[in-house]
Amino acid sequence: MEVSGDCAAVEEGCRTPRRGGFEIPAPVICPPAPRKKVAHVKQRNPPKNGYFQPPDLEALFAIAPGQFS
C-alpha cells in the first residue's frame, strides 16, 4: 500500500486553512433597533349628555332577608 503526500499532513496534525478564501470575515455591526412609532391619539370631547351612570349594582345583587333560611 503506497501513501501519497497527504501522509505528511496527517503527521503534522489538523490545522485551520490559511488561504484567503477560508478566512473568517470581520464581524458585521448590527443595525440599530427600529424606533417605536408614536401613536397620535385624538382627544375627544366628553359626551353632551354626560357619561353613562349605571344603577347601584349592590342593590341588584342584594339578598332579601329571610329568602334562604
DSSP file (Angstrom, degrees, kcal/mol; ACC not computed):
  #  RESIDUE AA STRUCTURE BP1 BP2  ACC     N-H-->O    O-->H-N    N-H-->O    O-->H-N    TCO  KAPPA ALPHA  PHI   PSI    X-CA   Y-CA   Z-CA
    1    1 A M              0   0    0      0, 0.0     2,-0.4     0, 0.0     0, 0.0   0.000 360.0 360.0 360.0 124.6    0.0    0.0    0.0
    2    2 A E        -     0   0    0      0, 0.0     2,-0.4     0, 0.0     0, 0.0  -0.810 360.0-149.7-103.3 137.7    1.5    3.2   -1.1
    3    3 A V        -     0   0    0     -2,-0.4     2,-0.0     1,-0.1     0, 0.0  -0.870  10.8-151.1-107.5 135.4    0.9    6.6    0.7
    4    4 A S    >   -     0   0    0     -2,-0.4     3,-1.4     1,-0.0     4,-0.2  -0.036  46.3 -69.2 -89.2-162.7    1.0    9.9   -1.2
    5    5 A G  T >> S+     0   0    0      1,-0.3     3,-0.9     2,-0.2     4,-0.7   0.592 118.7  80.2 -67.4 -12.4    1.9   13.4    0.1
    6    6 A D  H 3> S+     0   0    0      1,-0.2     4,-1.7     2,-0.2    -1,-0.3   0.732  77.5  72.3 -67.0 -21.5   -1.2   13.5    2.3
    7    7 A C  H <> S+     0   0    0     -3,-1.4     4,-2.0     1,-0.2    -1,-0.2   0.866  91.7  55.5 -62.6 -36.5    0.6   11.4    4.9
    8    8 A A  H <> S+     0   0    0     -3,-0.9     4,-1.5    -4,-0.2    -1,-0.2   0.882 105.7  51.9 -64.6 -37.5    2.8   14.3    5.8
    9    9 A A  H  X S+     0   0    0     -4,-0.7     4,-1.0     1,-0.2    -1,-0.2   0.866 108.8  50.7 -66.7 -36.3   -0.4   16.4    6.5
   10   10 A V  H  < S+     0   0    0     -4,-1.7     3,-0.3     1,-0.2    -1,-0.2   0.888 108.4  51.8 -68.3 -38.8   -1.7   13.7    8.8
   11   11 A E  H  < S+     0   0    0     -4,-2.0    -1,-0.2     1,-0.2    -2,-0.2   0.831 107.3  53.0 -68.2 -31.5    1.5   13.5   10.7
   12   12 A E  H  < S-     0   0    0     -4,-1.5    -1,-0.2     1,-0.2    -2,-0.2   0.747 111.4-125.7 -74.3 -22.9    1.6   17.3   11.3
   13   13 A G     <  -     0   0    0     -4,-1.0     2,-0.2    -3,-0.3    -1,-0.2  -0.375  39.8 -43.0 100.3 175.3   -1.9   17.2   12.8
   14   14 A C        +     0   0    0     -2,-0.1     2,-0.3    -3,-0.1    -4,-0.0  -0.566  58.7 179.8 -81.8 141.4   -5.1   19.2   11.8
   15   15 A R        -     0   0    0     -2,-0.2    -2,-0.0     0, 0.0     3,-0.0  -0.956  33.4-102.9-137.5 157.2   -4.8   22.9   11.1
   16   16 A T        -     0   0    0     -2,-0.3     6,-0.0     1,-0.1     0, 0.0  -0.620  48.5-103.2 -75.4 135.6   -7.1   25.7   10.1
   17   17 A P        -     0   0    0      0, 0.0    -1,-0.1     0, 0.0     0, 0.0  -0.335  32.1-165.6 -59.4 142.6   -6.9   26.6    6.4
   18   18 A R        +     0   0    0      5,-0.1     5,-0.1    -3,-0.0    -2,-0.0   0.401  45.6 113.9-115.0   0.6   -4.9   29.8    6.0
   19   19 A R  S >  S-     0   0    0      1,-0.1     3,-1.6     3,-0.1     4,-0.3  -0.313  79.3-106.1 -72.7 160.5   -5.7   30.8    2.4
   20   20 A G  G >  S+     0   0    0      1,-0.3     3,-1.0     2,-0.2    -1,-0.1   0.802 115.8  58.4 -58.1 -34.6   -7.6   33.9    1.7
   21   21 A G  G 3  S+     0   0    0      1,-0.2    -1,-0.3     3,-0.0    -2,-0.0   0.667 106.4  49.8 -71.3 -15.8  -10.9   32.1    0.7
   22   22 A F  G <  S+     0   0    0     -3,-1.6    -1,-0.2     2,-0.1    -2,-0.2   0.394  80.9 120.5-104.6   2.3  -11.0   30.4    4.1
   23   23 A E    <   -     0   0    0     -3,-1.0    -5,-0.1    -4,-0.3    -3,-0.0  -0.355  69.9-112.7 -69.7 146.6  -10.6   33.4    6.4
   24   24 A I        -     0   0    0      1,-0.1    -1,-0.1    -2,-0.1    -2,-0.1  -0.668  38.9-118.6 -76.9 127.0  -13.3   34.2    8.9
   25   25 A P        -     0   0    0      0, 0.0     3,-0.1     0, 0.0    -1,-0.1  -0.263  32.3 -93.8 -67.6 155.1  -14.9   37.6    7.8
   26   26 A A        -     0   0    0      1,-0.1     2,-0.0     0, 0.0     0, 0.0  -0.355  54.0 -90.8 -63.6 146.3  -14.7   40.5   10.1
   27   27 A P        -     0   0    0      0, 0.0     2,-0.4     0, 0.0    -1,-0.1  -0.325  39.6-130.3 -63.4 141.4  -17.8   40.9   12.3
   28   28 A V        -     0   0    0     -3,-0.1     2,-0.4     1,-0.0     0, 0.0  -0.751  19.0-119.2 -92.9 136.7  -20.6   43.0   10.9
   29   29 A I        -     0   0    0     -2,-0.4    -1,-0.0     1,-0.1     0, 0.0  -0.624  31.3-123.0 -76.4 129.1  -22.1   45.7   13.0
   30   30 A C        -     0   0    0     -2,-0.4     3,-0.1     1,-0.1    -1,-0.1  -0.384  27.0-107.8 -69.6 147.4  -25.8   45.1   13.6
   31   31 A P        -     0   0    0      0, 0.0    -1,-0.1     0, 0.0     0, 0.0  -0.371  45.1 -91.0 -69.9 157.7  -28.2   47.9   12.5
   32   32 A P        -     0   0    0      0, 0.0     3,-0.1     0, 0.0     0, 0.0  -0.267  50.0 -90.6 -66.9 158.0  -29.9   49.8   15.3
   33   33 A A        -     0   0    0      1,-0.1     2,-0.0    -3,-0.1    -3,-0.0  -0.335  52.3 -93.2 -65.3 149.4  -33.2   48.6   16.7
   34   34 A P        -     0   0    0      0, 0.0     2,-0.2     0, 0.0    -1,-0.1  -0.344  44.4-110.2 -65.1 146.4  -36.3   50.1   14.9
   35   35 A R        -     0   0    0      1,-0.1     2,-0.3    -3,-0.1     0, 0.0  -0.503  31.4-107.7 -78.4 145.7  -37.7   53.1   16.6
   36   36 A K        -     0   0    0     -2,-0.2     2,-0.3     1,-0.1    -1,-0.1  -0.549  33.4-124.4 -73.3 131.6  -41.0   52.9   18.3
   37   37 A K        -     0   0    0     -2,-0.3     2,-0.6     1,-0.1    -1,-0.1  -0.582  19.4-127.8 -79.1 138.7  -43.8   54.7   16.4
   38   38 A V        -     0   0    0     -2,-0.3     2,-0.5     1,-0.0    -1,-0.1  -0.761  18.4-138.2 -88.8 123.3  -45.7   57.3   18.4
   39   39 A A        -     0   0    0     -2,-0.6     2,-0.9     1,-0.0    -1,-0.0  -0.696  10.3-141.3 -82.8 126.0  -49.4   56.8   18.2
   40   40 A H        -     0   0    0     -2,-0.5     2,-0.6     2,-0.0    -1,-0.0  -0.794  17.6-161.3 -90.3 109.7  -51.3   60.0   17.8
   41   41 A V        -     0   0    0     -2,-0.9     2,-0.4     1,-0.0    -2,-0.0  -0.809  12.9-135.2 -96.0 124.5  -54.4   59.8   19.9
   42   42 A K        -     0   0    0     -2,-0.6     2,-0.4     1,-0.1    -2,-0.0  -0.652  19.7-125.8 -80.4 127.8  -57.1   62.2   19.0
   43   43 A Q        -     0   0    0     -2,-0.4     2,-0.3     1,-0.0    -1,-0.1  -0.581  26.0-152.7 -73.6 127.8  -58.6   64.0   22.1
   44   44 A R        -     0   0    0     -2,-0.4    -1,-0.0     1,-0.0     0, 0.0  -0.782  13.8-120.3-101.8 146.6  -62.4   63.5   22.1
   45   45 A N        -     0   0    0     -2,-0.3     3,-0.1     1,-0.1    -1,-0.0  -0.550  40.5 -97.3 -76.7 149.3  -64.8   65.9   23.8
   46   46 A P        -     0   0    0      0, 0.0    -1,-0.1     0, 0.0     5,-0.0  -0.316  52.4 -86.1 -64.7 153.9  -66.9   64.5   26.6
   47   47 A P    >   -     0   0    0      0, 0.0     3,-1.1     0, 0.0     4,-0.1  -0.255  31.0-126.4 -61.5 148.3  -70.4   63.4   25.5
   48   48 A K  T 3  S+     0   0    0      1,-0.3     3,-0.1    -3,-0.1     0, 0.0   0.856 110.3  45.8 -64.4 -36.1  -73.1   66.1   25.6
   49   49 A N  T 3  S-     0   0    0      1,-0.3    -1,-0.3     0, 0.0     2,-0.0   0.391 117.2-114.3 -89.0   3.9  -75.4   64.0   27.8
   50   50 A G    <   -     0   0    0     -3,-1.1    -1,-0.3     2,-0.1     2,-0.1  -0.177  47.0 -48.3  86.6 173.7  -72.6   63.0   30.2
   51   51 A Y        -     0   0    0      1,-0.1     2,-0.2    -3,-0.1     0, 0.0  -0.454  69.0 -87.3 -81.4 155.4  -71.2   59.6   30.8
   52   52 A F        -     0   0    0     -2,-0.1    -1,-0.1     1,-0.1    -2,-0.1  -0.418  37.6-156.9 -63.5 130.6  -73.4   56.5   31.4
   53   53 A Q        -     0   0    0     -2,-0.2    -1,-0.1    -3,-0.1     0, 0.0  -0.920  12.2-146.3-111.0 104.1  -74.2   56.2   35.1
   54   54 A P        -     0   0    0      0, 0.0     3,-0.1     0, 0.0     0, 0.0  -0.302  25.8 -99.9 -68.5 154.9  -75.1   52.5   35.9
   55   55 A P        -     0   0    0      0, 0.0     2,-0.6     0, 0.0     3,-0.1  -0.208  58.2 -71.1 -65.8 167.6  -77.7   51.8   38.6
   56   56 A D    >>  -     0   0    0      1,-0.2     4,-1.0     2,-0.1     3,-0.6  -0.478  47.5-162.5 -64.4 109.1  -76.4   50.8   42.0
   57   57 A L  H 3> S+     0   0    0     -2,-0.6     4,-1.5     1,-0.2    -1,-0.2   0.807  84.7  62.5 -69.2 -29.8  -75.1   47.3   41.4
   58   58 A E  H 3> S+     0   0    0      1,-0.2     4,-0.6     2,-0.2    -1,-0.2   0.855 100.5  54.1 -64.1 -32.4  -75.1   46.4   45.1
   59   59 A A  H <4 S+     0   0    0     -3,-0.6     3,-0.4     1,-0.2    -1,-0.2   0.850 105.6  53.4 -69.3 -33.4  -78.9   46.9   45.1
   60   60 A L  H  < S+     0   0    0     -4,-1.0    -1,-0.2     1,-0.2    -2,-0.2   0.854 115.7  38.3 -68.6 -34.2  -79.3   44.4   42.2
   61   61 A F  H  < S+     0   0    0     -4,-1.5    -1,-0.2     2,-0.1    -2,-0.2   0.362  86.8 120.5-100.4   4.7  -77.3   41.7   44.0
   62   62 A A     <  -     0   0    0     -4,-0.6     2,-0.5    -3,-0.4    -3,-0.0  -0.452  59.7-132.6 -70.4 140.5  -78.6   42.2   47.5
   63   63 A I        -     0   0    0     -2,-0.1     3,-0.1     5,-0.0    -2,-0.1  -0.824  19.2-121.9 -97.4 129.6  -80.4   39.2   49.0
   64   64 A A    >   -     0   0    0     -2,-0.5     3,-1.6     1,-0.1     4,-0.3  -0.456  38.2 -99.9 -67.2 138.4  -83.6   39.9   50.7
   65   65 A P  T 3  S+     0   0    0      0, 0.0    -1,-0.1     0, 0.0     4,-0.0  -0.331 104.4  18.7 -63.3 138.8  -83.6   38.9   54.3
   66   66 A G  T >  S+     0   0    0     -3,-0.1     3,-0.6     2,-0.0    -2,-0.1   0.438  89.3 112.5  86.3   0.5  -85.2   35.5   55.1
   67   67 A Q  T <  S+     0   0    0     -3,-1.6     2,-0.0     1,-0.2    -1,-0.0   0.899  85.4  29.6 -72.1 -41.2  -85.1   34.2   51.4
   68   68 A F  T 3         0   0    0     -4,-0.3    -1,-0.2     1,-0.2    -2,-0.0  -0.316 360.0 360.0-116.3  48.4  -82.6   31.4   52.1
   69   69 A S    <         0   0    0     -3,-0.6    -1,-0.2    -4,-0.0    -2,-0.1   0.466 360.0 360.0-105.3 360.0  -83.2   30.4   55.6
